[in-house]
Amino acid sequence: MNHEPVQLTAKPIGEGQERICYRHPDNPALLIKLQKGVGDRQTRRELALYRSLERRGMDNYQHIPRFYGMVETNLGRGYMVDLVADYDGSPSKSLWWHFERGYPVSEFLPYLEELKQYLLDNLVVFSVDMGRYNILFQKLSPQQARLVVIDGLGNHTAINWLDSIAYFARLKINRRWQRFIGRLQNYSAQMMRSYGATPKTLDAAYRR
């Protein structure tokens, strides 16, 4: 068995406050997330969520990346998840990318409702800091798309054992969702004022 570290020599394809992301050199469908510094709170939170989903036997990964385990690289230890890409192979763009280009949040409301129902159905708790950067609009085909949460998963609070109880988990998801949608709407409105033109609409194929 080959235990040589994965060699990451290409430029990263994404970077956040705590992590930096590389496309797996041997499997372009996978993403490797690495810590940037000493802080690993976000990583621990996400891994705890994935362990919880595995214990529950959850196998629906339509709106979050699937977790494939830890991996050693030449830049340190990381973990592997699905790379969220469009049907043409290019990395999917975030809601932030669309807002910055004049697309209002109203264009994505049906997709956001679908995402919310997925989180509720599968008891996927997300952090209060999930935002416009953490959600990608993935184009699955010329006619089909969905939203995928790539960061901000898991619970940031110390006491989270109630997350395993459906009633309490859904209460938390609904409460945080309302705040999340409020932040999206405020940011979208700010961008519309800055944009100063007729808001753009999604391609007809992706409008619901």
N, CA, C and O of each residue as an XYZ file, in Angstrom:
832
protein
N       0.847     -1.197      0.000
C       0.000      0.000      0.000
C       0.882      1.248      0.000
O       1.885      1.302      0.712
N       0.515      2.233     -0.785
C       1.282      3.460     -0.896
C       0.849      4.439      0.185
O      -0.311      4.847      0.237
N       1.812      4.822      1.068
C       1.515      5.768      2.140
C       2.239      7.086      1.924
O       2.369      7.885      2.851
N       2.713      7.316      0.705
C       3.395      8.573      0.418
C       2.402      9.739      0.493
O       1.261      9.619      0.047
N       2.841     10.857      1.055
C       1.935     12.008      1.116
C       1.514     12.467     -0.277
O       2.286     12.381     -1.231
N       0.296     12.949     -0.377
C      -0.183     13.554     -1.620
C       0.583     14.852     -1.842
O       0.695     15.684     -0.941
N       1.104     15.012     -3.045
C       1.905     16.191     -3.369
C       1.016     17.296     -3.929
O       0.456     17.167     -5.018
N       0.895     18.371     -3.178
C       0.105     19.522     -3.604
C       1.048     20.596     -4.133
O       1.704     21.294     -3.360
N       1.109     20.721     -5.440
C       2.031     21.675     -6.067
C       1.303     22.763     -6.855
O       1.890     23.802     -7.157
N       0.039     22.537     -7.191
C      -0.729     23.541     -7.931
C      -1.207     24.639     -6.973
O      -1.142     24.486     -5.753
N      -1.678     25.722     -7.535
C      -2.207     26.807     -6.714
C      -3.511     26.369     -6.055
O      -4.262     25.581     -6.630
N      -3.786     26.876     -4.848
C      -5.070     26.553     -4.214
C      -6.222     27.128     -5.015
O      -6.064     28.123     -5.721
N      -7.385     26.495     -4.903
C      -8.564     26.987     -5.630
C      -9.520     27.742     -4.714
O     -10.535     28.269     -5.170
N      -9.198     27.794     -3.429
C     -10.036     28.531     -2.503
C      -9.322     28.735     -1.183
O      -8.468     27.939     -0.793
N      -9.681     29.811     -0.501
C      -9.036     30.103      0.779
C      -9.990     30.883      1.661
O     -10.594     31.868      1.235
N     -10.115     30.420      2.915
C     -10.938     31.106      3.890
C     -10.094     31.603      5.040
O      -8.868     31.654      4.939
N     -10.735     31.970      6.130
C     -10.011     32.482      7.275
C      -9.177     31.408      7.947
O      -8.081     31.687      8.432
N      -9.686     30.175      7.980
C      -8.990     29.107      8.691
C      -8.407     28.040      7.782
O      -7.433     27.383      8.149
N      -8.984     27.854      6.603
C      -8.550     26.751      5.743
C      -8.142     27.229      4.364
O      -8.514     28.314      3.917
N      -7.370     26.388      3.710
C      -6.994     26.609      2.319
C      -7.295     25.319      1.567
O      -7.059     24.229      2.087
N      -7.814     25.433      0.350
C      -8.355     24.275     -0.361
C      -7.605     24.029     -1.668
O      -7.313     24.956     -2.424
N      -7.300     22.753     -1.910
C      -6.612     22.325     -3.119
C      -7.420     21.239     -3.814
O      -8.079     20.422     -3.170
N      -7.356     21.247     -5.135
C      -7.920     20.139     -5.902
C      -6.981     18.947     -5.766
O      -5.766     19.094     -5.898
N      -7.533     17.777     -5.504
C      -6.718     16.575     -5.354
C      -6.001     16.295     -6.675
O      -6.652     16.164     -7.711
N      -4.665     16.201     -6.650
C      -3.944     16.024     -7.926
C      -4.222     14.702     -8.619
O      -4.058     14.594     -9.834
N      -4.643     13.689     -7.859
C      -4.900     12.374     -8.447
C      -6.378     12.096     -8.676
O      -6.736     11.116     -9.331
N      -7.227     12.946     -8.144
C      -8.668     12.774     -8.304
C      -9.315     14.156     -8.348
O      -9.636     14.714     -7.299
N      -9.510     14.715     -9.528
C     -10.022     16.086     -9.652
C     -11.435     16.277     -9.132
O     -11.912     17.409     -9.055
N     -12.125     15.182     -8.770
C     -13.467     15.306     -8.205
C     -13.430     15.559     -6.701
O     -14.470     15.776     -6.080
N     -12.222     15.531     -6.110
C     -12.089     15.715     -4.672
C     -11.375     17.013     -4.337
O     -10.562     17.520     -5.111
N     -11.698     17.528     -3.174
C     -11.075     18.730     -2.634
C     -10.362     18.350     -1.340
O     -10.892     17.583     -0.536
N      -9.163     18.888     -1.141
C      -8.424     18.683      0.104
C      -8.403     19.998      0.871
O      -7.955     21.021      0.354
N      -8.892     19.962      2.108
C      -8.906     21.150      2.960
C      -7.780     21.039      3.984
O      -7.641     20.021      4.662
N      -6.981     22.098      4.087
C      -5.868     22.148      5.025
C      -6.017     23.339      5.959
O      -6.570     24.371      5.580
N      -5.522     23.188      7.177
C      -5.478     24.302      8.119
C      -4.445     25.327      7.676
O      -3.377     24.971      7.177
N      -4.773     26.614      7.864
C      -3.825     27.674      7.544
C      -2.939     28.014      8.741
O      -1.780     28.388      8.563
N      -3.462     27.892      9.935
C      -2.707     28.262     11.125
C      -3.043     27.331     12.266
O      -3.367     26.164     12.046
N      -2.968     27.841     13.491
C      -3.189     26.988     14.653
C      -4.673     26.789     14.936
O      -5.055     25.789     15.545
N      -5.508     27.717     14.508
C      -6.938     27.601     14.772
C      -7.589     26.509     13.952
O      -7.492     26.519     12.725
N      -8.257     25.561     14.609
C      -8.908     24.460     13.887
C     -10.360     24.296     14.312
O     -10.941     23.225     14.133
N     -10.951     25.346     14.872
C     -12.316     25.255     15.379
C     -13.295     24.855     14.291
O     -14.146     23.992     14.506
N     -13.181     25.472     13.130
C     -14.115     25.184     12.042
C     -13.972     23.747     11.556
O     -14.967     23.081     11.272
N     -12.730     23.272     11.461
C     -12.496     21.894     11.028
C     -13.085     20.903     12.024
O     -13.764     19.955     11.631
N     -12.826     21.120     13.314
C     -13.351     20.212     14.339
C     -14.875     20.190     14.308
O     -15.491     19.141     14.493
N     -15.475     21.345     14.075
C     -16.930     21.442     14.022
C     -17.491     20.634     12.854
O     -18.470     19.905     13.011
N     -16.872     20.765     11.692
C     -17.355     20.043     10.512
C     -17.149     18.541     10.655
O     -18.030     17.759     10.299
N     -15.994     18.132     11.173
C     -15.735     16.707     11.331
C     -16.698     16.085     12.334
O     -17.128     14.945     12.161
N     -17.035     16.828     13.376
C     -18.008     16.327     14.346
C     -19.367     16.124     13.682
O     -20.057     15.143     13.960
N     -19.750     17.054     12.801
C     -21.017     16.890     12.094
C     -20.978     15.657     11.201
O     -21.925     14.871     11.193
N     -19.902     15.478     10.454
C     -19.825     14.313      9.573
C     -19.870     13.005     10.364
O     -20.488     12.038      9.920
N     -19.224     12.965     11.528
C     -19.285     11.758     12.359
C     -20.716     11.505     12.822
O     -21.172     10.362     12.858
N     -21.423     12.584     13.176
C     -22.812     12.441     13.602
C     -23.690     11.922     12.469
O     -24.533     11.051     12.680
N     -23.488     12.461     11.259
C     -24.276     12.006     10.111
C     -23.989     10.537      9.799
O     -24.895      9.788      9.434
N     -22.739     10.132      9.943
C     -22.374      8.731      9.684
C     -23.027      7.802     10.696
O     -23.523      6.734     10.337
N     -23.028      8.210     11.964
C     -23.657      7.377     12.996
C     -25.143      7.205     12.730
O     -25.713      6.151     13.009
N     -25.770      8.246     12.189
C     -27.208      8.180     11.902
C     -27.516      7.474     10.587
O     -28.678      7.231     10.261
N     -26.468      7.146      9.835
C     -26.681      6.474      8.562
C     -27.201      7.385      7.476
O     -27.790      6.911      6.504
N     -26.997      8.683      7.619
C     -27.457      9.640      6.606
C     -26.623      9.482      5.338
O     -25.393      9.495      5.387
N     -27.300      9.332      4.212
C     -26.588      9.108      2.950
C     -27.076     10.038      1.846
O     -26.937      9.724      0.664
N     -27.640     11.165      2.218
C     -28.138     12.129      1.242
C     -27.199     13.333      1.224
O     -27.248     14.178      2.118
N     -26.358     13.406      0.218
C     -25.373     14.483      0.122
C     -25.648     15.378     -1.084
O     -24.727     15.790     -1.788
N     -26.915     15.668     -1.308
C     -27.266     16.521     -2.430
C     -26.856     17.976     -2.210
O     -26.559     18.689     -3.168
N     -26.840     18.419     -0.947
C     -26.606     19.841     -0.685
C     -25.421     20.123      0.232
O     -25.205     21.269      0.626
N     -24.658     19.103      0.573
C     -23.396     19.290      1.283
C     -22.383     18.320      0.671
O     -22.782     17.279      0.148
N     -21.086     18.633      0.720
C     -20.099     17.713      0.164
C     -19.998     16.441      1.019
O     -20.153     16.489      2.239
N     -19.740     15.328      0.373
C     -19.501     14.079      1.090
C     -18.077     14.078      1.639
O     -17.157     14.582      0.995
N     -17.903     13.515      2.819
C     -16.601     13.439      3.488
C     -15.944     12.094      3.170
O     -16.588     11.048      3.259
N     -14.644     12.125      2.796
C     -13.941     10.901      2.398
C     -12.766     10.549      3.304
O     -12.005      9.634      2.990
N     -12.602     11.249      4.411
C     -11.555     10.888      5.352
C     -10.362     11.828      5.329
O     -10.308     12.787      4.558
N      -9.399     11.519      6.207
C      -8.194     12.326      6.345
C      -7.139     11.890      5.338
O      -7.162     10.768      4.832
N      -6.206     12.813      5.057
C      -5.155     12.506      4.093
C      -3.898     13.281      4.478
O      -3.971     14.432      4.908
N      -2.741     12.632      4.317
C      -1.461     13.302      4.540
C      -0.987     13.909      3.225
O      -1.042     13.269      2.175
N      -0.521     15.158      3.298
C       0.012     15.828      2.117
C       1.386     16.411      2.439
O       1.807     16.420      3.596
N       2.074     16.891      1.423
C       3.366     17.546      1.638
C       3.234     18.871      2.383
O       4.232     19.432      2.836
N       1.988     19.379      2.514
C       1.743     20.637      3.221
C       1.077     20.421      4.572
O       0.698     21.381      5.243
N       0.937     19.171      4.966
C       0.312     18.867      6.245
C      -0.900     17.969      6.083
O      -1.257     17.566      4.976
N      -1.516     17.669      7.201
C      -2.671     16.778      7.200
C      -3.934     17.556      6.853
O      -4.145     18.666      7.342
N      -4.768     16.966      6.005
C      -6.018     17.583      5.617
C      -7.131     16.565      5.559
O      -6.963     15.420      5.977
N      -8.261     16.983      5.044
C      -9.338     16.023      4.851
C      -9.996     16.258      3.501
O      -9.975     17.358      2.949
N     -10.578     15.189      2.997
C     -11.086     15.181      1.623
C     -12.609     15.222      1.599
O     -13.281     14.521      2.355
N     -13.132     16.061      0.713
C     -14.569     16.153      0.468
C     -14.786     16.292     -1.040
O     -13.839     16.484     -1.803
N     -16.043     16.193     -1.447
C     -16.372     16.426     -2.856
C     -15.975     17.832     -3.270
O     -16.168     18.787     -2.517
N     -15.423     17.955     -4.459
C     -15.250     19.262     -5.080
C     -16.562     19.623     -5.771
O     -17.044     18.871     -6.617
N     -17.129     20.745     -5.422
C     -18.412     21.163     -6.005
C     -18.123     21.898     -7.303
O     -17.623     23.023     -7.295
N     -18.442     21.258     -8.409
C     -18.150     21.817     -9.725
C     -19.383     21.772    -10.604
O     -20.278     20.952    -10.397
N     -19.424     22.663    -11.593
C     -20.509     22.671    -12.566
C     -20.331     21.537    -13.568
O     -19.303     20.860    -13.584
N     -21.326     21.345    -14.383
C     -21.301     20.237    -15.339
C     -20.164     20.355    -16.354
O     -19.779     19.360    -16.968
N     -19.626     21.562    -16.534
C     -18.514     21.736    -17.469
C     -17.144     21.530    -16.809
O     -16.106     21.684    -17.452
N     -17.158     21.178    -15.511
C     -15.917     20.913    -14.804
C     -15.344     22.088    -14.041
O     -14.418     21.906    -13.251
N     -15.859     23.278    -14.248
C     -15.343     24.455    -13.550
C     -15.931     24.536    -12.142
O     -17.093     24.179    -11.947
N     -15.152     24.998    -11.150
C     -15.682     25.129     -9.789
C     -16.919     26.013     -9.766
O     -16.957     27.058    -10.416
N     -17.921     25.595     -9.022
C     -19.175     26.357     -8.944
C     -18.947     27.693     -8.251
O     -18.076     27.822     -7.391
N     -19.739     28.680     -8.637
C     -19.616     30.029     -8.101
C     -20.522     30.194     -6.865
O     -21.573     29.562     -6.759
N     -20.092     31.047     -5.949
C     -20.825     31.272     -4.707
C     -21.986     32.256     -4.917
O     -22.066     32.947     -5.932
N     -22.873     32.291     -3.927
C     -23.908     33.320     -3.945
C     -23.270     34.701     -3.949
O     -23.752     35.611     -4.624
N     -22.193     34.857     -3.200
C     -21.473     36.132     -3.169
C     -21.069     36.565     -4.579
O     -21.234     37.730     -4.940
N     -20.550     35.646     -5.365
C     -20.127     35.938     -6.732
C     -21.316     36.471     -7.532
O     -21.178     37.426     -8.296
N     -22.468     35.856     -7.356
C     -23.656     36.291     -8.093
C     -24.168     37.648     -7.589
O     -24.551     38.501     -8.390
N     -24.174     37.847     -6.277
C     -24.619     39.132     -5.733
C     -23.731     40.268     -6.231
O     -24.217     41.345     -6.579
N     -22.425     40.015     -6.262
C     -21.476     41.032     -6.699
C     -21.705     41.441     -8.152
O     -21.283     42.516     -8.577
N     -22.366     40.585     -8.898
C     -22.587     40.848    -10.325
C     -24.021     41.272    -10.640
O     -24.427     41.291    -11.802
N     -24.775     41.609     -9.610
C     -26.088     42.191     -9.833
C     -27.262     41.239     -9.782
O     -28.377     41.619    -10.141
N     -27.037     39.996     -9.340
C     -28.154     39.059     -9.191
C     -28.745     39.216     -7.787
O     -28.023     39.018     -6.809
N     -30.020     39.562     -7.650
C     -30.612     39.728     -6.320
C     -30.924     38.391     -5.667
O     -31.028     37.366     -6.339
N     -31.072     38.416     -4.357
C     -31.354     37.188     -3.627
C     -32.686     36.582     -4.067
O     -32.872     35.370     -3.963
N     -33.608     37.402     -4.554
C     -34.909     36.886     -4.975
C     -34.785     35.838     -6.081
O     -35.636     34.956     -6.194
N     -33.736     35.926     -6.894
C     -33.539     34.942     -7.961
C     -33.252     33.546     -7.403
O     -33.442     32.546     -8.095
N     -32.797     33.485     -6.162
C     -32.370     32.206     -5.591
C     -33.326     31.678     -4.521
O     -33.059     30.644     -3.909
N     -34.437     32.381     -4.293
C     -35.331     31.972     -3.211
C     -35.851     30.540     -3.354
O     -35.876     29.822     -2.355
N     -36.264     30.087     -4.534
C     -36.704     28.685     -4.625
C     -35.587     27.697     -4.277
O     -35.840     26.665     -3.655
N     -34.365     28.008     -4.676
C     -33.237     27.135     -4.343
C     -32.932     27.187     -2.852
O     -32.557     26.178     -2.255
N     -33.092     28.355     -2.257
C     -32.859     28.488     -0.817
C     -33.912     27.706     -0.029
O     -33.590     27.081      0.982
N     -35.154     27.736     -0.479
C     -36.200     26.964      0.195
C     -35.911     25.465      0.101
O     -36.126     24.725      1.060
N     -35.437     25.036     -1.032
C     -35.068     23.625     -1.213
C     -33.927     23.245     -0.270
O     -33.940     22.169      0.328
N     -32.949     24.124     -0.142
C     -31.824     23.875      0.763
C     -32.299     23.815      2.210
O     -31.899     22.924      2.959
N     -33.145     24.756      2.605
C     -33.659     24.753      3.975
C     -34.373     23.449      4.285
O     -34.168     22.878      5.356
N     -35.202     22.966      3.378
C     -35.934     21.722      3.614
C     -34.980     20.534      3.736
O     -35.205     19.627      4.537
N     -33.934     20.549      2.951
C     -32.918     19.491      3.054
C     -32.274     19.484      4.440
O     -32.123     18.427      5.052
N     -31.900     20.654      4.929
C     -31.268     20.748      6.250
C     -32.211     20.252      7.339
O     -31.793     19.550      8.260
N     -33.487     20.619      7.229
C     -34.464     20.180      8.217
C     -34.708     18.677      8.141
O     -34.760     17.999      9.167
N     -34.856     18.163      6.933
C     -35.149     16.736      6.764
C     -34.016     15.857      7.277
O     -34.254     14.779      7.822
N     -32.776     16.328      7.099
C     -31.619     15.503      7.441
C     -30.916     15.944      8.722
O     -29.860     15.418      9.072
N     -31.507     16.911      9.416
C     -30.978     17.399     10.699
C     -29.522     17.841     10.557
O     -28.675     17.504     11.384
N     -29.247     18.594      9.506
C     -27.904     19.121      9.273
C     -27.849     20.520      9.876
O     -28.345     21.481      9.289
N     -27.240     20.621     11.055
C     -27.127     21.903     11.746
C     -25.967     22.690     11.147
O     -24.912     22.129     10.852
N     -26.169     23.984     10.970
C     -25.112     24.829     10.433
C     -24.780     25.919     11.440
O     -25.572     26.225     12.332
N     -23.614     26.490     11.285
C     -23.147     27.506     12.212
C     -23.801     28.850     11.928
O     -24.291     29.094     10.825
N     -23.805     29.716     12.933
C     -24.373     31.047     12.748
C     -23.548     31.897     11.783
O     -24.029     32.914     11.285
N     -22.299     31.482     11.517
C     -21.468     32.278     10.611
C     -21.537     31.802      9.164
O     -20.776     32.270      8.318
N     -22.456     30.863      8.875
C     -22.641     30.487      7.488
C     -23.156     31.705      6.721
O     -24.056     32.403      7.188
N     -22.588     31.953      5.556
C     -22.986     33.153      4.827
C     -22.918     32.995      3.332
O     -22.866     31.884      2.804
N     -22.919     34.124      2.661
C     -22.997     34.143      1.197
C     -21.778     33.527      0.543
O     -21.855     33.067     -0.596
N     -20.638     33.508      1.253
C     -19.425     32.920      0.683
C     -19.456     31.390      0.751
O     -18.784     30.715     -0.029
N     -20.238     30.853      1.684
C     -20.200     29.421      2.000
C     -21.149     28.571      1.170
O     -21.160     27.348      1.306
N     -21.948     29.202      0.309
C     -22.947     28.464     -0.456
C     -22.692     28.662     -1.941
O     -22.585     29.789     -2.426
N     -22.597     27.553     -2.648
C     -22.326     27.588     -4.080
C     -23.589     27.272     -4.873
O     -24.422     26.464     -4.461
N     -23.706     27.931     -6.018
C     -24.789     27.642     -6.963
C     -24.215     26.695     -8.008
O     -23.522     27.117     -8.934
N     -24.512     25.417     -7.847
C     -23.932     24.383     -8.700
C     -24.848     24.075     -9.884
O     -25.999     23.677     -9.703
N     -24.327     24.262    -11.090
C     -25.072     23.954    -12.305
C     -24.795     22.504    -12.690
O     -23.718     22.172    -13.186
N     -25.784     21.653    -12.453
C     -25.628     20.221    -12.691
C     -25.738     19.862    -14.167
O     -25.171     18.862    -14.607
N     -26.449     20.656    -14.917
C     -26.656     20.443    -16.346
C     -27.119     21.779    -16.915
O     -27.301     22.732    -16.157
N     -27.315     21.877    -18.242
C     -27.849     23.135    -18.792
C     -29.251     23.476    -18.305
O     -29.721     24.588    -18.544
N     -29.940     22.548    -17.625
C     -31.298     22.801    -17.161
C     -31.490     22.651    -15.651
O     -32.577     22.940    -15.151
N     -30.481     22.213    -14.919
C     -30.679     21.875    -13.508
C     -29.556     22.452    -12.646
O     -28.386     22.429    -13.029
N     -29.934     22.970    -11.475
C     -28.958     23.537    -10.551
C     -29.426     23.298     -9.117
O     -30.572     22.918     -8.877
N     -28.525     23.525     -8.179
C     -28.852     23.411     -6.756
C     -27.846     24.233     -5.954
O     -26.793     24.610     -6.468
N     -28.175     24.505     -4.698
C     -27.258     25.163     -3.781
C     -26.556     24.119     -2.924
O     -27.170     23.147     -2.483
N     -25.262     24.330     -2.695
C     -24.465     23.403     -1.889
C     -23.706     24.193     -0.837
O     -23.013     25.157     -1.160
N     -23.833     23.788      0.422
C     -23.120     24.433      1.529
C     -21.736     23.802      1.649
O     -21.628     22.598      1.884
N     -20.693     24.586      1.495
C     -19.336     24.035      1.530
C     -18.590     24.382      2.819
O     -17.589     23.738      3.132
N     -19.045     25.368      3.564
C     -18.422     25.761      4.830
C     -19.513     26.260      5.762
O     -20.632     26.550      5.340
N     -19.161     26.356      7.045
C     -20.136     26.824      8.018
C     -21.053     25.729      8.514
O     -22.102     26.015      9.090
N     -20.669     24.462      8.298
C     -21.468     23.341      8.769
C     -21.107     23.013     10.213
O     -19.991     23.274     10.662
N     -22.069     22.438     10.933
C     -21.811     22.044     12.307
C     -22.252     23.104     13.293
O     -22.682     24.195     12.918
N     -22.133     22.757     14.555
C     -22.601     23.632     15.627
C     -21.415     24.250     16.343
O     -20.492     23.540     16.742
N     -21.430     25.565     16.512
C     -20.320     26.259     17.147
C     -20.449     26.308     18.665
O     -19.512     26.725     19.346
N     -21.595     25.891     19.210
C     -21.798     25.972     20.653
C     -21.209     24.757     21.358
O     -21.104     23.675     20.781
N     -20.825     24.957     22.619
C     -20.203     23.874     23.384
C     -21.205     22.779     23.729
O     -20.863     21.597     23.741
N     -22.432     23.174     24.006
C     -23.470     22.199     24.367
C     -24.304     21.912     23.130
O     -25.138     22.727     22.736
N     -24.082     20.760     22.518
C     -24.779     20.469     21.266
C     -25.383     19.077     21.220
O     -25.747     18.591     20.149
N     -25.493     18.423     22.388
C     -26.042     17.070     22.376
C     -27.511     17.038     21.951
O     -28.007     16.003     21.506
N     -28.209     18.178     22.091
C     -29.606     18.225     21.670
C     -29.754     18.162     20.154
O     -30.850     17.927     19.644
N     -28.645     18.372     19.430
C     -28.709     18.320     17.963
C     -29.098     16.944     17.454
O     -29.561     16.813     16.321
N     -28.919     15.919     18.272
C     -29.277     14.567     17.854
C     -30.764     14.283     18.013
O     -31.248     13.247     17.558
N     -31.491     15.188     18.650
C     -32.938     15.043     18.834
C     -33.637     15.902     17.782
O     -33.448     17.118     17.737
N     -34.436     15.268     16.948
C     -34.990     15.928     15.768
C     -35.716     17.223     16.122
O     -35.523     18.232     15.443
N     -36.531     17.223     17.148
C     -37.320     18.419     17.491
C     -36.412     19.606     17.778
O     -36.637     20.697     17.254
N     -35.399     19.410     18.595
C     -34.513     20.506     18.978
C     -33.593     20.921     17.836
O     -33.294     22.103     17.667
N     -33.147     19.938     17.053
C     -32.299     20.272     15.910
C     -33.054     21.147     14.916
O     -32.492     22.106     14.386
N     -34.307     20.830     14.659
C     -35.090     21.615     13.697
C     -35.403     23.005     14.239
O     -35.441     23.972     13.479
N     -35.626     23.110     15.541
C     -35.804     24.432     16.133
C     -34.572     25.300     15.889
O     -34.686     26.467     15.515
N     -33.410     24.725     16.103
C     -32.158     25.466     15.927
C     -31.960     25.838     14.462
O     -31.573     26.965     14.152
N     -32.226     24.893     13.561
C     -32.060     25.169     12.135
C     -32.996     26.291     11.689
O     -32.577     27.207     10.981
N     -34.252     26.220     12.097
C     -35.214     27.265     11.717
C     -34.811     28.630     12.267
O     -34.907     29.638     11.569
N     -34.361     28.658     13.517
C     -33.976     29.918     14.144
C     -32.778     30.541     13.422
O     -32.772     31.735     13.124
N     -31.778     29.724     13.150
C     -30.590     30.238     12.466
C     -30.880     30.578     11.014
O     -30.284     31.499     10.454
N     -31.786     29.843     10.411
C     -32.119     30.122      9.011
C     -32.727     31.508      8.855
O     -32.407     32.225      7.907
N     -33.593     31.884      9.770
C     -34.208     33.204      9.684
C     -33.159     34.308      9.741
O     -33.236     35.282      8.992
N     -32.176     34.158     10.632
C     -31.108     35.153     10.713
C     -30.247     35.136      9.454
O     -29.837     36.183      8.955
N     -29.982     33.947      8.954
C     -29.171     33.802      7.744
C     -29.845     34.478      6.552
O     -29.198     35.220      5.813
N     -31.135     34.226      6.361
C     -31.862     34.836      5.248
C     -31.888     36.354      5.400
O     -31.764     37.077      4.412
N     -32.045     36.837      6.613
C     -32.009     38.274      6.842
C     -30.688     38.890      6.420
O     -30.663     39.966      5.822
N     -29.585     38.209      6.730
C     -28.269     38.709      6.323
C     -28.140     38.714      4.810
O     -27.621     39.671      4.234
N     -28.609     37.651      4.157
C     -28.548     37.593      2.697
C     -29.346     38.729      2.065
O     -28.875     39.381      1.133
N     -30.542     38.962      2.568
C     -31.392     40.007      1.994
C     -30.776     41.386      2.187
O     -30.833     42.222      1.284
N     -30.190     41.631      3.352
C     -29.552     42.924      3.599
C     -28.362     43.131      2.667
O     -28.184     44.207      2.097
N     -27.552     42.085      2.523
C     -26.386     42.226      1.658
C     -26.805     42.401      0.204
O     -26.238     43.218     -0.522
N     -27.793     41.633     -0.212
C     -28.272     41.735     -1.593
C     -28.797     43.140     -1.872
O     -28.542     43.702     -2.937
N     -29.532     43.706     -0.910
C     -30.071     45.060     -1.099
C     -28.946     46.084     -1.210
O     -29.017     47.001     -2.028
N     -27.915     45.931     -0.396
C     -26.765     46.830     -0.475
C     -26.100     46.755     -1.840
O     -25.729     47.774     -2.422
N     -25.953     45.529     -2.344
C     -25.311     45.349     -3.638
C     -26.160     45.914     -4.756
O     -25.624     46.444     -5.729
N     -27.490     45.812     -4.635
C     -28.364     46.367     -5.657
C     -28.235     47.888     -5.709
O     -28.241     48.486     -6.784
N     -28.120     48.502     -4.535
C     -27.946     49.959     -4.500
C     -26.607     50.358     -5.118
O     -26.510     51.362     -5.825
N     -25.587     49.566     -4.843
C     -24.263     49.854     -5.400
C     -24.230     49.582     -6.902
O     -23.557     50.274     -7.665
N     -24.977     48.553     -7.301
C     -24.958     48.152     -8.712
C     -25.563     49.238     -9.595
O     -25.073     49.506    -10.692
N     -26.639     49.864     -9.100
C     -27.204     51.014     -9.786
C     -27.748     50.731    -11.166
O     -27.714     51.606    -12.031
N     -28.244     49.543    -11.393
C     -28.802     49.197    -12.706
C     -29.913     48.176    -12.508
O     -30.185     47.746    -11.387
N     -30.548     47.796    -13.604
C     -31.594     46.782    -13.524
C     -31.003     45.473    -13.026
O     -30.011     45.002    -13.584
N     -31.583     44.870    -11.989
C     -31.042     43.608    -11.483
C     -31.010     42.533    -12.560
O     -31.916     42.441    -13.388
N     -29.980     41.738    -12.540
C     -29.873     40.648    -13.489
C     -30.787     39.496    -13.082
O     -31.167     39.369    -11.918
N     -31.129     38.667    -14.049
C     -31.902     37.464    -13.775
C     -31.102     36.252    -14.220
O     -30.273     36.328    -15.126
N     -31.368     35.140    -13.566
C     -30.707     33.902    -13.950
C     -31.128     33.500    -15.351
O     -32.183     33.901    -15.842
N     -30.281     32.700    -15.985
C     -30.654     32.153    -17.293
C     -32.014     31.456    -17.171
O     -32.332     30.869    -16.136
N     -32.792     31.529    -18.220
C     -34.153     30.988    -18.200
C     -34.181     29.538    -17.725
O     -35.113     29.134    -17.029
N     -33.190     28.765    -18.087
C     -33.174     27.346    -17.729
C     -33.106     27.133    -16.225
O     -33.546     26.099    -15.723
N     -32.548     28.124    -15.490
C     -32.373     27.956    -14.054
C     -33.386     28.733    -13.226
O     -33.323     28.730    -11.997
N     -34.312     29.394    -13.893
C     -35.357     30.121    -13.155
C     -36.507     29.172    -12.847
O     -36.932     28.398    -13.704
N     -36.999     29.236    -11.637
C     -38.066     28.333    -11.235
C     -39.359     29.100    -11.015
O     -40.379     28.505    -10.668
